[in-house]
Amino acid sequence: MAFTITQSLIPNYLVPMAAISTPQTRIIETIENPAARSEWMQAWRRFRANGLAVVGLAVVILLVLMAIFADVLAPYDPSFQFRSMQGAAPSADHWLGSDYNGRDLLSRVLVGTRTALLVGLGATFFQVVIGVLIGAIAGYFGGWTDTICSRIIDTLMSIPVLALLTLLAAVLRDKNLSSLLLIVLVIGFTGWARFARVVRADVLSLRSRDFVIAARSSGVQPMRIIIRHILPNVLGPIIVLASLGIGGIIILESALSFLGLGVRPPTPSWGVILSDGRQYITTYPHIVIWPGLMIVITVLAFNFVGDGVRDALDPKQRAE
């Protein structure tokens, strides 16, 4: 007589672990697999679940590649003037047409991508470094140090950013500095206050935690406590704020270049191209369409990435 043994009659300890899917086994797999319990891996999983964030990241990667290989991708020298092509419409030889000086717009827009990303990423780096340093010092030490730093932060945040940038760019324009480096420094040294305020608030809540008190009781130097124990716990808000702020910096750079206070010709910049084409917007509208479209796409891409990073690092999402 043949007997058929169903899986329900087999004791659980005889069934392979891979065939059992219970909360207990999932906990065991998480413990045995460090990557599964990594908060950064979970954040990446939540980021990938956001479709717009993934699209934005793909666009950002494409823009970075365009900036790196702009000299290779550009079909012509962005400063070369085709005398018979002033304001020419898009064609097979000039895909985006040419500006009023006969310069190929595709080449200028591609090289302008490098300018935009250098300013956006470079200025953000300076803002993060200065803001995190001042915010951490103010929040950790407190007292008169916190008072002075807080008043500086409040004063800087009360001044209109574009007005302050315009003033500094005009004053420092004649200095022996590259126009690109000048814009990076000006935007970087005027926009760090928002980072300092966020970091200060987080450090104020962290400095009374047990691990900080234990490190202080052990004789660890204050700067070492800040760098090794406190700053790693405020990386999330810093990353979110930086990713959301890059798009705004690119807009600021384009605005300054449009006003003639940013990157100086012949260096291609989206703001410079817009400024050059504003007089011909009715006769040669394509001159301002393409750089304007690139600004919109770039800012949207960084904003999508910033929104995705914010949701991925949100503590409320970790329990899901």
N, C-alpha and C positions, 0 to 999 in steps of 0.2 A: 504494500500500500504506500502510495506517495503522499508525502505531507508538504504543504506549502506554508513556509514560515514568512509571515508578514513582518515588516519593519517595526510595527507597533508592538510585536511580541518580543523583540530583541531588547535586552537591557541597554540603557543609555551608555553604560561604560564599554559596551562592545561596538558601539557605532563610532566611526571616525569623527574627530572633532570638526572636520570641514563640513560634515553633513548636518551638523547641529547649528542652528542659528537662534541663539538665545541671547538675552542681555548679558548673561554671565560670560558666554564665549566671546562676545564682542568686547567686553572689558578685558578679558585675557589677551585678545589679539592687540588691543590698544596698548597694554602694558608691554607686550613682547615687541611691538613695533614702535620705536621712538618717533618715527616720522608721523605716525597716526595721531599721537598725542601732542605733537608740536602745535602751538598756537598759530605760528606763522603758516603752517600747512593748512590749518583750518581756515585761516583768513584768506589764503589763496583759493581754497575751495569756494568760499562765499563770494570772492571777487569774480571767479569764473562763472558763477551763477547769474551775474548781472550782465545781460547781453550788451547794453550800451557801454558799460565799462570795458568789456572785451573789445568792442569795435573801436572805442577811443584809444585803447592801448595799441591796437594794430595800426591806427592812423599815426600815433606818436612814433612808433617804431619806424614806419615808412618815412615820416618827416626827418627823423634822425639819420636814416640812410641817405635821404636826399641831401641833407646838410653835409654829411661826410664826403659823399661822392659828387658834390655839386660841380666841381671842375671837370669831372669825367662826363657827367650827364648833360652839362650845358653844351648845346650844339655850336655856340659862337662865344666869342669874348664878350662879356656883358657890357664892356665899355666901347666896343667897336661900333662905329656909326655907318650905316648903309645910307648914303646920301639920297638915293632915290626911293627910300622906303619910309619916309616920315609919315607916321600915323597909319601905316599899312595895316589892313585887316588881316585876321588869321588866314594862313595859306599852308600849302604843303611844305614850303621851305621854312616858314616862320609860324609854328603851330598856334602861338598866342598873339601873333601880330608883332608890331614894333611901336615904340613910343614916338613922340614928336621929333626926336633927334635921330630916328632911324635905328635905335638900338633894339636888339632882339629881346622881347619881353619874357619869353620862356627862360632864357639864360639869366636874366636879371631876377626873375622870381625864384629860380632855383638857388642862386647865390644868396638872395635875400632870406631864404629859409635858414641858412647858416647864421646870418646876423641875428635873426629873431630868436633862435634857440640859444645862441651864445649869451645874448642879453638875458633871456628868461631864466636859464639855468644858472648863469654866473651871478646875477643879482640875487636870485633865491638863495644861493649858497652863502653869500655874504650876510643876507638877512637872517638866515638860520643860525650861523655862527655867532653873530653879535647878539641877536635876540635871546638865544638859549643861554649864552654866557651871562648876560646882564640879568635875565629873569631868574636864573638859578641862584646867582649870588644874592639878589634881592630877597628871594623867598627863603633861602637857607639862613642867612645871617639876621634878617629882620632889623628892627631898631631904626637907627638913623640911616643905615645903608639902604634899607627898604624904602624909607621915606624919600631919600634923594632920587633913587632910581625910579620910583613910582611917579614922582613929579616930572622927571624928564620924559618918561613914557607918556604921561597924560598930555604934556605940552606938545610933544611930537605928533601925537594922534589928533590933536585939535587943529593942526595946520592943514589946509587943503593940500593933498599930495601933489596934484598937477601944478599948482601955483609954486610950491616949494621946489619941485623939480625944475620948473622953468627958470626960477631965479638962480638956482645953483648951476644949471647948465649954461646960462648966459654969463655968469660970473667966471666960471672955470673954463669957458670955451677957448680962451686965448692961451691957456697953459700948455706946456709942452707934453701933452698927453694925447694918445690915440683917441679919436672920437668914440670908438667902440668901447675902449676901456673906461673912458670918462662916464659914459652912460651907465655901464655896469656898476661903477663905484657910486655914482650919484643915487641911482635907484636902490642899490644895496644898503647904503648908509642912511637912507631916509625911510625905509620900510620895515625895519626890524622891530618896531614897537609892538606890533600885534603878536609876534612870536614871544617877545619878552613877557607880555601880559599873560598869555596862556601858560607859559612855563612857570612863571612866578606863582600863579594860582595852584598849579599841581604840586610844586615843591613845598608850598605852605602846608598842604595836607600830608605830604610824604615825610616831612622832617620829624614828625612826632610818631612815626611808625616804629615798631619794636626793632626791626633790623637796622634802622638808622641810629636809634638810641644805643643799641649794642655795639655798633661800629664806633660811635663816638666814645663810649665807655672804654673801649679797647685802645684808645689813643690814636685812632686813625685820623690823619690830617683832613681838614674840612674839604679841600679841593679833591682829595682822593674819594671822599664819601660822595661828593657831588657827581664826579665822573663815573665811579664804579658802581654806586648803589642807587643813586637817584635818577640820573639822566636815562638809563635804560628803561625806567618805568614811565617816562614821558615821551618815548619815541613815537607812540601811536598818534597823539594829537599833533606832534611836529610834522610827521609825514603827511597827514591829512591836510594841514594848513599849507604846507609847501606845495603839494600837488594841486591844490585849488588856487594858489596864488600865482602860478607860472603864467596862466592865461592873462591875468590882469597886468602882469609886468610886460608881456608882449604888446598889449594894447597901449600901455604907457610909452614904451619905446617908439611905437608907430606914431603916437600923438606928438611926441617930441620931435621926431624926424619930420613929420608933416609940418610942424611949425618952424622948421629950419634950425632947431636946437639939438637935434639928435646926431645920428651918424651922418658925417659929411660926405658929399659926393667926392670921388666917383664910386665909393663903396655902395653897392646895391643894398637897399633896405625897402621893405614893403611900404613904410611910411614915406620914404623919399620918392618912390614910384608914384604913390598917391598924390604927393605934393606936386610932382612934375606934371601930372595929368589933370589936375583940377581945372586948369585954364582951358582944357580941351575936352571937358566932360560931355559937352553937347555934340561936338564934331567927331571925337575919337573916344567913345565911351569905353572901349575895350581896355584902354590904358589903365583905368581905375577899377574895372570889374575884377580882373585877375588878382591883383594884390589884395583887394578888399575881400575877395572870396577866400584867399589863403588865410587871412587873419581870422575870418569867421570859422573856418574849418579847424584851424589850429587851436583857437580858444575853446571851441566846443569839445574837441578831443581831450584837452587837458582837464576841462571841467567834468567830462564823463569819467575820466580816470580818477579824478579827485572824489567824485561822488561814490564811485565803486570802492575806493580805498577807505573812505569814511564809513560806509556800511560794513565793509569786511572787518574793520578794526573796532566796530561798535561793541562794547561789552554786552549789550542786550542781545546781540546775535549769537553769542558764544554758547548759549544753552540750547540752541536749535540744532 
